[in-house]
Amino acid sequence: MVDQLMFAQENWERIHAVEHSFGRLGKPLSQPGRVLIGEGRLMKQCRRGPKQKVFFLFNDVLVYGSIILRGFWHKNQQIIHLEDIQLEDLEDDVRVRNQWLIHTPHKSFHVAAASYEEKQAWIEHIEECQSKLLQNGGHRSKSTFPITWIPSQASAVCRRCSDKFTMTQRRHHCRKCGFVVCSVCSKKRAMIRHIHPTKRLRIYADIQEKTNLRDSSTVKEGSEEYEVEVSSEEEEAEVQMEVLLDPLCLPQK
C-alpha cells in the first residue's frame, strides 16, 4: 500500500514536470490513471531536414515537442492517442540508421533513435501500451493514414514540371501524395477529410487531373475515401478580398 502511494506521488510529480516544461501554451497532461512510461530524444524527419525532438510515452498517449533552453523547456506540444498510432519498421540506409515510421490519422513521419536497442525499446513499449489499451476495451483507429512526405532537401526540381528550385522558386508538398512540387504546380486545393475536416489543403496538379476531381465530390482511390472541394489560389484570394471590401460580410457566430 505504501509502495503504491509512493509510486502514485512520484508519477504525478513526473507528469506535472512534463506538463510544466511546455509552459502555458501546452495542454494539461495530468489525468486519472495516466502513467508516464518513459521519455527520450529522437530525431524526427521534418520538411527541412532531421530535427531532435523530445518524446514522452504515457500509457495512453504519445507526446512530443521541440527542445528549447538546453532541454529545460519545450514548445509545439503534440499529443497523439496510442490507439490512433500505427508503427512501421524501416531498414537502415546510408544516411539514417535505427529509424521507423509513426503513422497517425493526421500525419505520418520518420523518427530515428541513437541506437538499435533504443529503437527496439520504443517500439516494444508503444506496442505493449497499445495492447493493454485494447484489452481494457479500447478501439484501434480505422482511420486512413496520410502519406509520408518526401524530405524537401531530397528534391532539387519540381516533380511535375522539373523546374529547378531556387530562392524564389520555393518547394511545396502535395498533401495527398507527399511529392515536392513548385507553387505553379500546386495551386489547387482539396479538402482531404482524414487529414483535416474543413481546411482546403495543397495538392499536386496531376492528382486532380488523374482522379478527375470535381467541386463538392467524393473520390475513392483504392481503399481510401476522401471528400474534396477543389479551388485555386486565385479563387481563394478573390474570396478573401471580397470579405475585406464588404463591411457587411461578417462571419456568423
Backbone as a ProteinNet text record, in pm:
[ID]
protein_1_A
[PRIMARY]
MVDQLMFAQENWERIHAVEHSFGRLGKPLSQPGRVLIGEGRLMKQCRRGPKQKVFFLFNDVLVYGSIILRGFWHKNQQIIHLEDIQLEDLEDDVRVRNQWLIHTPHKSFHVAAASYEEKQAWIEHIEECQSKLLQNGGHRSKSTFPITWIPSQASAVCRRCSDKFTMTQRRHHCRKCGFVVCSVCSKKRAMIRHIHPTKRLRIYADIQEKTNLRDSSTVKEGSEEYEVEVSSEEEEAEVQMEVLLDPLCLPQK
[TERTIARY]
82.8	0	85.9	188.5	279.1	353.1	395.5	466.4	377.2	249.4	156.8	137	126.9	111.6	236.7	353.7	478.5	490.6	450.9	455.1	359.3	238.1	138.5	188.3	251.4	303.1	418.3	507.4	621.4	575.2	476.5	422.9	357.3	280.4	214.6	317.8	424.7	529.3	599.1	624.3	689.8	600.4	470.9	377.9	363.9	356.3	345.9	468.9	587.3	710.2	707.1	657.2	645.1	545.4	432.9	329.5	384.3	459.3	515.9	620.3	692.7	800.1	747.7	617.3	559	498.7	501.4	451.4	300.6	253.7	110	43.8	123	66	43.4	101.2	83.1	-49.9	-101.1	-227.4	-202.1	-299.5	-284.4	-262.2	-174.2	-142.6	-184.2	-208.9	-246.7	-390.8	-407.7	-540.2	-541.7	-657.1	-665.2	-626.2	-538.6	-498.3	-385.5	-343.9	-235.2	-100.6	-14.1	118.5	224.1	330.3	442.2	535.1	544	623.4	771.8	799.4	938.5	948.7	1070.3	1094	1231	1251.1	1380.1	1379.2	1493.3	1507.1	1526.6	1449.2	1456.9	1475.2	1536	1549.5	1424.1	1349.9	1227.9	1256.4	1217.5	1237.3	1133.1	1179.5	1091	1111.1	1032.4	1040.4	1178.9	1244.7	1375.7	1490.6	1462.8	1568.5	1539.6	1623.6	1601.3	1623.5	1535.8	1548	1525.8	1602.3	1587	1463.5	1379	1257.4	1256.1	1183.7	1167.2	1034.9	1038	919.2	890.6	761.7	717.3	612	637.7	542.3	463.2	332.4	240	168.5	93.1	23.7	-94.3	-130.1	-242.1	-213.8	-109.6	-77.9	72.7	109.7	249	255.8	342.6	355.6	496	505.1	638	636.7	755.6	766.6	908.8	925.7	1058	1132.7	1265.1	1350.1	1404.5	1389.9	1445.6	1514.5	1601.5	1671.7	1738.5	1821.6	1902.7	1818.8	1698.2	1616	1529.8	1542.8	1461.2	1318.2	1302	1170.1	1142.1	1014.4	972.6	858.8	837.4	728.2	669.8	564.6	496.2	452.9	381.1	336.1	239.4	266.2	178.6	138.4	9.4	-41.6	-111.2	-66.4	-123.6	-175	-299.4	-354.3	-293.1	-250.1	-182.5	-272.5	-403.1	-495.9	-496.2	-451	-450.2	-315.4	-221	-85.5	-65.8	2.6	46.3	195.4	274.2	418.7	460.8	566.4	621.3	773.1	831.2	976.6	1041.6	1158	1231	1373.8	1428	1566.7	1659.7	1781.2	1881.1	1919.8	1949.9	2005	2136.8	2191.6	2323.1	2320.9	2211.3	2205.2	2147.9	2049.6	1978.5	1977.2	2006.8	2002.5	1900.7	1854.6	1764.1	1637	1576	1457.1	1331.9	1217.4	1088.5	985.9	869.6	762.7	654.1	603.8	488.5	373.6	271.8	153.4	46.1	-14.5	-127.8	-234.7	-359.1	-464	-435.2	-355.3	-334.7	-198.9	-99.8	31.4	110.6	206.3	296.3	438.8	527.5	662.1	764.3	891	1002.4	1062.5	1105.8	1186.4	1303.3	1412.3	1530.5	1588.7	1633.4	1695.2	1846.9	1913.7	2059.5	2119	2044.8	2096.1	1982.3	2020.1	1921.2	1843	1912.5	1847.6	1742.5	1773.9	1678.2	1557.2	1581.5	1471.7	1377.5	1433.2	1351.3	1273.6	1336.4	1269.2	1147.1	1162.2	1049.8	935.2	967.4	864.3	794.4	871.4	813	724.1	768.5	687.7	558.8	566.5	445.6	346.1	395.4	306.2	248.4	326.7	276	164	183.1	78.2	-46.5	-28.9	-143.3	-219.2	-146.3	-209.4	-292.7	-241.7	-315.6	-440.2	-430.5	-548	-657.7	-619.7	-718.1	-780.7	-699.6	-751.1	-850.6	-832.7	-921.1	-1039.8	-1066.4	-1185.2	-1160	-1033.1	-1002.7	-1025.9	-1027.4	-1051.8	-941.8	-878	-774.6	-838.7	-776.5	-830.8	-837.2	-946.3	-960.5	-937.1	-871.9	-850.3	-755.9	-771.2	-676.2	-557.1	-436.8	-318.5	-262	-222.3	-164.3	-31.3	2.1	129	243.3	360.3	477.1	538.5	568.8	624.7	768.3	800.7	939.4	1014.3	1131.2	1205.4	1237	1227	1250	1387.7	1490.8	1627.2	1652.8	1559.9	1577.7	1534.3	1472.7	1423.7	1484.5	1556.9	1616.6	1528.6	1434.7	1345.5	1201.8	1108.8	966.4	932.6	854.2	815.4	736.4	657.9	568.8	631.4	687.5	738	890.3	958	1105.2	1179.8	1109.6	1178.3	1265.6	1382.2	1476.1	1430.8	1443.1	1408.5	1520.7	1479.6	1575.1	1525.7	1589.3	1546.4	1406.5	1370.8	1237.9	1140.4	1191.5	1107.9	1106.9	1012.1	1011.2	952.8	987.1	935.4	802	710.6	582.9	552.9	476.7	441.4	293.8	268.2	131.6	83.9	-27.9	-78.6	-135.8	-160.8	-217.3	-109.6	-5.3	95.1	229.9	254.3	379.9	494.2	471.6	578.8	609.7	732	775.4	752.4	673.5	639.1	651.7	647.2	656.3	517.5	513	385.5	289.8	343.1	257.8	187.5	259.4	204.2	121.4	108.5	30.2	-65.8	-127.3	-222.7	-357.8	-389.7	-519.5	-527.4	-647.9	-672.2	-782.5	-767	-868.6	-893.2	-1014.3	-1049.6	-1035.9	-925.8	-898.6	-940.3	-1054.2	-1121.3	-1044.9	-966.5	-896.4	-775.1	-735.3	-627	-684.3	-780.5	-847.6	-990.5	-1090.8	-1230.7	-1283.1	-1219.9	-1273.7	-1172	-1045.6	-943.1	-908	-897.8	-855.3	-703	-651.6	-508.7	-446.4	-319.6	-245.7	-232.1	-263	-246.3	-169.3	-99.9	-23.6	-122.6	-100.2	-198.5	-239.3	-143.2	-176.6	-269.9	-271.2	-363.9	-506.3	-530.3	-663.4	-695.5	-597.2	-621.3	-645.4	-568.8	-580.7	-708.8	-756	-876.4	-1001.9	-983.9	-1097.3	-1181.1	-1113	-1182.6	-1281.2	-1398.5	-1498.4	-1541	-1595	-1638.3	-1737.2	-1713.5	-1802.5	-1828.4	-1725.4	-1740.8	-1666.4	-1696	-1625.8	-1549.8	-1422.5	-1336.9	-1287.9	-1288.8	-1234.3	-1111.3	-1001.6	-879.3	-828.5	-845.7	-813.3	-911.7	-860.3	-945	-965.3	-911.4	-915.8	-1028.9	-1100.9	-1210.5	-1190	-1203.7	-1190.5	-1276.6	-1330.1	-1416.8	-1332.9	-1354.1	-1272.7	-1359.5	-1307.4	-1370	-1256.8	-1236.8	-1118	-1134.3	-1029.2	-1025.6	-881.7	-859.4	-725.1	-686.8	-557	-510.7	-577.5	-598.5	-660.9	-804.3	-879.9	-1018	-1024.8	-934.8	-933	-897.6	-803	-762.8	-878.8	-957.2	-1071.6	-1175.9	-1201.5	-1299.5	-1254.5	-1124.7	-1072	-1079.4	-1053.8	-1060	-1202.7	-1299.4	-1439.6	-1481.3	-1434.6	-1468	-1410.6	-1286.4	-1221.7	-1290.3	-1340.8	-1400.2	-1544.8	-1612.6	-1753.7	-1768.2	-1798.2	-1809.1	-1925.1	-2021.1	-2136.7	-2114.7	-2004.7	-1977.4	-1900.2	-1973.5	-1911.6	-1936.5	-1838.7	-1859.3	-1972.4	-2053.2	-2162.8	-2112.5	-2167.3	-2127.9	-2195.4
-120.9	0	125.4	125.4	240.1	257.4	143.9	149.8	206.4	169.1	220.6	370.6	418.3	561.2	637.5	580.1	644.1	650.4	540.5	538.8	642.3	649.5	745.2	888.8	919.3	1053.1	1084.8	988.7	1009	1025.8	944.8	953.5	1089.3	1137.1	1266.9	1377.8	1371.5	1473.7	1473.1	1354.7	1344.9	1401.5	1367	1418.2	1569.2	1618.2	1761.5	1834.2	1774.3	1835	1842.9	1738	1739.4	1846.4	1849.4	1949.1	2090.4	2113.2	2245.7	2284.7	2186.2	2217.1	2277.9	2255.8	2312.9	2451.4	2498	2631.7	2643.6	2766.9	2792.7	2750.6	2738.6	2701	2550.2	2473.2	2328.7	2287.1	2174.5	2122.7	2044.5	2040.4	1963.5	1814.8	1752.9	1612.3	1523.5	1583.4	1505.4	1456.9	1325.3	1264	1139.8	1106.2	984.7	861.4	781.1	657.8	671.8	793.4	813.6	791.7	717.3	685.6	724.4	789.2	822.9	702.2	641.4	519.7	552.6	652.7	688	810.8	857.5	974.7	964.6	1042.4	1041.3	1136.4	1145.9	1233.6	1149.5	1183.1	1114.3	1216.7	1173.3	1259.9	1242.5	1350.4	1347	1410.7	1341.4	1393.9	1501.1	1624.9	1737.7	1780	1875.6	1917.5	1968.1	2035.9	2094.3	2011.2	1887	1800.6	1745.4	1656.1	1595.8	1694.9	1688.9	1774.6	1691.4	1720.5	1647.6	1697.5	1602.8	1633	1551.6	1602.5	1527.4	1451.7	1324.6	1240	1187.5	1185.3	1131.9	1025.8	904.2	796.4	774.5	791.4	761.5	630.7	579.6	453.4	467	591.2	609.5	708.8	789.8	888.7	897.9	950.8	983.9	1134.5	1199.8	1345.4	1380.1	1477.5	1523.6	1673.2	1730.9	1874.4	1914.9	2042.4	2097.5	2127.6	2122.7	2144.3	2286	2357.6	2493.1	2506.5	2603.3	2633.9	2510.7	2445.6	2332	2216.4	2205.2	2092.3	2114.5	2229.7	2254.6	2295	2350.8	2394.1	2337.1	2317.7	2262	2345.9	2333.8	2405.9	2317.9	2369.6	2298.5	2157.6	2153.1	2025.3	1953.9	1826.5	1743.4	1620.1	1589	1475	1378.5	1252.4	1150.4	1034.5	997.3	882.8	754.5	667.3	545.1	456.6	462.6	383.4	427.8	552.3	606.7	589.5	524.3	511.3	375.3	377.3	254.3	268.5	170.3	174.4	89.8	134.6	60.3	61.4	-56	-67.6	-39.2	24.5	58.3	7.2	-32.3	-76.1	45	22.7	129.9	162.5	289.8	327.6	401.2	457	519.8	640.9	716.1	841.4	824.8	736.7	726.4	581.8	563.4	431.8	432.7	316.1	298	381.8	378.6	459.7	372.9	436.5	372.2	480.3	438.2	529.3	529.2	647.7	661.7	717	635.8	677.1	722.8	838.2	886.9	932.8	952.6	994.6	1126.1	1215.2	1347.5	1366.9	1286.8	1298	1171.1	1144.1	1031	1083.5	1034.5	1088.4	984.3	1007.4	921.1	969.3	875.5	906.9	808.8	850.8	764.9	776.2	663.8	659.2	656.9	677.8	680.9	542.4	437.3	301.5	205.6	86.4	-15.5	-56.1	-68	-106.9	-4.8	122.4	227.8	224.2	202.6	191.6	78	-39.2	-154.1	-129.8	-60.3	-31.1	58	160.9	249.7	171	93.1	18.2	-81.1	-154.3	-254.7	-192.2	-79.5	-15.7	43.4	103.3	158.6	46.7	-61.7	-173	-239	-246.4	-304	-218.4	-85.9	4.7	-4.9	-15.5	-30.4	-158.9	-266.6	-395.3	-388.6	-322.7	-310.4	-225	-119.8	-36	-117.1	-200.6	-282.3	-386	-440.8	-538.6	-476.1	-346.6	-275.9	-210.3	-252.9	-202.5	-91.4	-58.4	45.1	-5.5	85.3	50.2	109.3	25	72.8	155.2	266.3	355.1	287.1	311.4	259.6	370	476.8	591.9	557.9	632	623.8	710.3	656.2	731.1	810.7	936	1018.4	961.1	997.3	956.5	1030.3	969.3	1034.5	1129.1	1250.6	1349.7	1316.2	1339.7	1330.4	1452	1434.3	1548.2	1653.8	1779.3	1888.6	1880.9	1850.7	1851	1736	1639.7	1526.4	1558.9	1674.3	1712.1	1845.2	1843.5	1965.6	2030.6	1952	2003.5	1964.3	2034.4	2006.3	1869.9	1793	1659.3	1663.5	1769.4	1775	1841.9	1962.9	2038.4	2034.4	1981.9	1967.6	2100.1	2208.4	2336	2325.8	2388	2382.1	2474.4	2427.8	2509.8	2610	2733.2	2840.4	2917.2	3030.5	3114.9	3169.3	3190.8	3244.4	3134.3	3024.6	2910.9	2812.5	2830.8	2756	2616	2530.6	2394.2	2390.7	2306.5	2284.2	2134.4	2087.2	1945.7	1924.7	1827.3	1785.1	1704.7	1743.7	1675.4	1538.3	1509.7	1380.6	1276.9	1316.2	1218.2	1236.7	1354.1	1376.7	1423.8	1439.5	1484	1632.3	1670.2	1809.8	1874	1981.6	2048.9	2200.7	2272.3	2419	2478.1	2610.2	2676.4	2672.3	2681.9	2681	2546.2	2439.7	2304.8	2259.3	2344.4	2305.1	2415.8	2478.4	2585.8	2533.5	2411.4	2357	2322.1	2324.4	2290.6	2184.2	2091.1	1987.5	1966.3	1929.5	1901.7	1751.1	1709.6	1568.5	1542	1479.2	1477.4	1403.6	1299.4	1226.5	1303.4	1410.1	1495.9	1617.1	1684.5	1798.6	1804.6	1810.4	1801.4	1922.2	2038.9	2159.7	2238.5	2222.7	2304.1	2249.8	2340.8	2301.5	2292.8	2179.8	2153.8	2155.5	2190.2	2198	2059.6	2051	1924.2	1945.3	1840.7	1830.6	1829.5	1911.3	1929.2	1798.6	1705.6	1580.1	1493.2	1513.2	1437.1	1470.1	1599.9	1640.1	1585.8	1592.9	1551.1	1401	1321.8	1176.9	1124.6	1191.6	1142.9	1219.3	1320.6	1398.4	1454.9	1526.1	1583.1	1688.8	1690.4	1792.1	1858.8	1977.8	2051.4	1970.2	1971.5	1905.5	1759.6	1685.7	1545.6	1457.5	1326.9	1230.1	1136.2	1114.3	1033.4	913.7	796	675.7	634	610.4	565	445.3	323.6	202.6	188.8	176.2	164.3	298.2	403.4	534.6	618.2	686.5	772.4	909.8	1012.8	1147.6	1243.5	1340.5	1438.7	1558.4	1607.1	1717.8	1832.2	1948.6	2067.4	2149	2137.2	2192.3	2340.5	2414.3	2556.4	2594.2	2710.3	2755.4	2867.4	2903.4	3013.7	3143.9	3160.4	3284.5	3296.3	3183.6	3186.5	3219.2	3159.3	3186.8	3331.9	3387	3526.2	3620.6	3585.2	3668.8	3669	3551.5	3542.2	3623.2	3611.3	3685.8	3835.7	3879.5	4021.8	4072.1	3991.8	4032.9	4051.3	3964.1	3974.1	4101.5	4135	4254.1	4381.3	4380.2	4500.5	4521.3	4414.6	4423.7	4431.9	4548.8	4563.4	4484.4	4444	4370.6	4220.9	4178.3	4035.3	3989.7	3962.8	3925.7	3778.5	3710.7	3569.1	3551.5	3448.6	3420.3	3346.2	3377.6	3312	3175.1
0	0	0	83.8	91	-41.1	-99.7	-227.3	-336.7	-335.9	-436.4	-422.1	-298.7	-275.4	-318.5	-289.7	-329.7	-481.7	-549.8	-696.6	-754.2	-697	-745.6	-729.1	-617.2	-594	-688.8	-704.7	-794.7	-939.3	-980.2	-1115.7	-1138.5	-1039.8	-1052.2	-1066.4	-990.6	-997.4	-1133.1	-1188	-1318.8	-1428.6	-1423.4	-1523.9	-1511.6	-1389.4	-1367.6	-1421.5	-1406.6	-1457.4	-1610.4	-1675.6	-1822.1	-1865	-1796.9	-1826	-1810.9	-1704.2	-1676	-1779.9	-1836.5	-1931.4	-2061.3	-2092.9	-2214.4	-2190.4	-2065.9	-2036.3	-2048.6	-2055	-2057.4	-2188.1	-2296.3	-2425.3	-2437.5	-2346.9	-2350.5	-2290.3	-2335.8	-2283.2	-2154.6	-2063.6	-1939.4	-1968.7	-1893.3	-1914.2	-1797.8	-1681.8	-1563.5	-1575.8	-1574.5	-1580	-1492.1	-1433.8	-1352.2	-1432	-1378.3	-1443.7	-1542.7	-1571.5	-1668.6	-1601.4	-1669.9	-1617.1	-1719.8	-1674.2	-1761.2	-1768.1	-1886.1	-1904.7	-1923.1	-2004.8	-2030.8	-2119.6	-2136.6	-2220	-2284.3	-2389	-2456.8	-2575.4	-2641.1	-2756.2	-2881.7	-2984.1	-3111.9	-3222.5	-3332.1	-3449.2	-3535	-3553.4	-3634.4	-3770.1	-3874.9	-4009.7	-4037.8	-4051.8	-4082	-4227	-4272.1	-4412	-4449.5	-4356.6	-4386.9	-4332.4	-4300.9	-4252.8	-4114.9	-4065.1	-3932.8	-3820	-3720.1	-3602.4	-3477.2	-3375.1	-3249.6	-3175.1	-3134.6	-3060.5	-2931.6	-2832.9	-2708.9	-2714.7	-2675.4	-2678	-2538	-2502.4	-2373.3	-2400.8	-2354.3	-2372.4	-2245.2	-2255.2	-2145.7	-2179.1	-2084.7	-2109	-2204.1	-2243.4	-2336.2	-2448.4	-2436.1	-2539.3	-2559.6	-2676.7	-2706.6	-2725.2	-2649.7	-2653.9	-2702.6	-2792.5	-2834.4	-2860.2	-2865.2	-2887.8	-2918.4	-2946.8	-2977.1	-2847.6	-2856.8	-2739.7	-2741.6	-2630	-2617.8	-2481.7	-2473.2	-2348.8	-2287.2	-2368.4	-2323	-2267.1	-2314.6	-2274.6	-2152.7	-2087.4	-1968.4	-2004.8	-2124.8	-2169.1	-2307.8	-2336.1	-2464.7	-2522.2	-2652.6	-2718.1	-2829.4	-2893.2	-3002	-2957.7	-2847.6	-2792.9	-2888.2	-2912.3	-2994.9	-2912.3	-2910.9	-2834.5	-2930	-2929.5	-3018	-2932.4	-2948.4	-2875.9	-2931.7	-2843	-2885.7	-2971.5	-2949	-3029.3	-3175	-3200.6	-3336.4	-3406	-3340.4	-3394.7	-3460.4	-3573.2	-3638.9	-3666.4	-3619.9	-3636.7	-3756.5	-3823.1	-3937	-3926.6	-3912.6	-3901	-4036.9	-4033.8	-4156.1	-4147.3	-4261.1	-4265.7	-4265.1	-4218.9	-4220.6	-4364.1	-4389.1	-4518	-4496.2	-4602.2	-4593.6	-4501.5	-4502.9	-4427.3	-4287.2	-4270.7	-4142.4	-4094.7	-3966.7	-3904.1	-3789.8	-3753.2	-3638.3	-3650.6	-3768.9	-3792.8	-3805.2	-3785.4	-3808.1	-3836.5	-3885.7	-3922	-3816	-3784.7	-3696.9	-3780.9	-3802.1	-3877.5	-3779.5	-3806.6	-3728.8	-3828.2	-3784.6	-3878.1	-3949.3	-3887.3	-3944.9	-4010.2	-3972.5	-4035.3	-4008.8	-4095.9	-4079.3	-4089.4	-4002	-4001.4	-3957.1	-4000.7	-3962.6	-3830.8	-3748.8	-3631.1	-3627.3	-3564.2	-3554	-3414.5	-3360.8	-3227.9	-3240.6	-3128.3	-3128.2	-3143.4	-3107.6	-3116.5	-3151	-3194.9	-3227.7	-3103	-2990.2	-2865.1	-2822.8	-2838.6	-2802.3	-2895.2	-3023.3	-3119.7	-3081.2	-3051.9	-3015.9	-2887	-2792	-2665.2	-2688.5	-2772.3	-2802.2	-2866.7	-2968.5	-3040.4	-2948.4	-2869.7	-2780.7	-2674.4	-2616	-2512.1	-2569.9	-2688.7	-2750.8	-2781.5	-2839.9	-2875	-2750.2	-2642.4	-2517.7	-2459.5	-2462.2	-2412.1	-2498.8	-2630.2	-2720.5	-2689.9	-2667	-2637.8	-2510.3	-2407.1	-2281.3	-2298.4	-2380.9	-2406.7	-2474.7	-2571.7	-2641.8	-2549.3	-2460	-2364	-2267.4	-2241.5	-2148	-2217.4	-2340.7	-2409.1	-2507.4	-2534.7	-2632.7	-2774.1	-2869.1	-3008.6	-3095.6	-3174.6	-3265.2	-3375.9	-3408.7	-3510.1	-3646.5	-3718.6	-3854.8	-3956.6	-3912.3	-3998.9	-4113.4	-4223.2	-4332.5	-4296.9	-4307	-4266.1	-4383	-4358	-4464.3	-4513.6	-4636.4	-4694.6	-4624.7	-4619.3	-4560.7	-4662.4	-4621.3	-4712.5	-4751.7	-4877.2	-4922.1	-4867.3	-4805.3	-4749.5	-4856.4	-4817.1	-4911.6	-4975.8	-4896	-4947.9	-5043.9	-5049.2	-5140.4	-5282.5	-5303.6	-5435.7	-5478.6	-5590.6	-5644.3	-5749	-5805.9	-5909.6	-5877.5	-5939.3	-5921.2	-5979.8	-5908	-5951.9	-6081.6	-6105.4	-6220.7	-6341.6	-6323.8	-6439.1	-6452.1	-6349.5	-6349.5	-6340.5	-6306.8	-6285	-6159.9	-6165.7	-6054.1	-5940.7	-5818.4	-5703.3	-5675.2	-5643.4	-5613.3	-5491.4	-5464.2	-5352.4	-5375.8	-5502.2	-5534.4	-5576	-5631.8	-5669.1	-5551.8	-5462.6	-5337.5	-5352.7	-5257.2	-5251.2	-5176.5	-5224.8	-5157.2	-5160.7	-5062.3	-5056	-5089.4	-5174.4	-5200.8	-5079.9	-5021.5	-4901.8	-4933.8	-5060.4	-5097.9	-5128.5	-5205.8	-5247.8	-5179.6	-5115.7	-5045.7	-5132.3	-5265.1	-5353.9	-5333.9	-5370.9	-5362.8	-5498.9	-5501.2	-5625.6	-5607.7	-5718.8	-5714	-5689.3	-5669.4	-5639.1	-5757.5	-5880.7	-6000.2	-6015.4	-5983.7	-5999.8	-5879.9	-5780.5	-5662.6	-5620.9	-5719.8	-5691.1	-5643.8	-5680.8	-5645.7	-5497.9	-5446.6	-5306.9	-5300.1	-5209	-5191.3	-5043.5	-5008.6	-4870.1	-4847.8	-4785	-4758.3	-4614.2	-4596.9	-4467.1	-4358.6	-4394.3	-4289	-4237.1	-4307.7	-4259.2	-4187.4	-4251	-4187.9	-4240.5	-4151.8	-4195	-4270.9	-4256.2	-4319.7	-4401.9	-4373.6	-4438.8	-4576.4	-4675.1	-4809.6	-4812.4	-4854.9	-4849.8	-4989.3	-4993.7	-5120.1	-5183.3	-5312.4	-5383.5	-5513.3	-5554.2	-5677.1	-5793	-5896.1	-6002.6	-6068.7	-6090.3	-6157.5	-6074.7	-5941.4	-5856.5	-5897.7	-5925.3	-5967.5	-6106.2	-6197.5	-6335.5	-6344.3	-6269.5	-6277	-6214	-6110.1	-6041.6	-6082.5	-6175.4	-6224.8	-6111.3	-6021.2	-5908	-5955.3	-5893.2	-5923.2	-5794.4	-5807.1	-5688.7	-5607.7	-5471.1	-5376.4	-5413.7	-5446.2	-5483	-5385.1	-5390.4	-5308	-5398.7	-5370.4	-5456.3	-5378	-5439.6	-5379.1	-5458.6	-5387.3	-5452.3	-5374.1	-5430.3	-5355.4	-5241.9	-5119.7	-5001.6	-4934	-4994.7	-4930.6	-4987	-4901	-4943.1	-4881.7	-4965	-4911.2	-4991.6	-4922.5	-4986	-5026.2	-5146.8	-5195.7	-5243	-5229.6	-5284.8	-5343.5	-5473.8	-5538	-5563.5	-5536.5	-5567.3	-5596	-5649.6	-5679.9	-5585.9	-5585.7	-5501.2	-5542.2	-5674.9	-5722.4	-5671.7	-5673.4	-5625.7	-5478.3	-5399.2	-5255.5	-5227.8	-5306.3	-5287.5	-5318.1	-5424	-5460.1	-5348.7	-5292	-5183	-5062.7	-5027.2	-4913.8	-4938.2	-5062.5	-5093.9	-5083.9	-5128.3	-5119	-4974	-4888.5	-4746.5	-4687.5	-4728	-4675.1	-4723.3	-4848.5	-4905.7	-4863.8	-4825.8	-4789.1	-4637.5	-4584	-4437.8	-4377.2	-4461.7	-4410.2	-4412.9	-4476.2	-4486	-4363.2	-4258.3	-4131.5	-4105	-4043	-4011.5	-3912.4	-3933.8	-3842.3	-3720.5	-3606.8	-3483.7	-3474.5
[MASK]
+++++++++++++++++++++++++++++++++++++++++++++++++++++++++++++++++++++++++++++++++++++++++++++++++++++++++++++++++++++++++++++++++++++++++++++++++++++++++++++++++++++++++++++++++++++++++++++++++++++++++++++++++++++++++++++++++++++++++++++++++++++++++++++

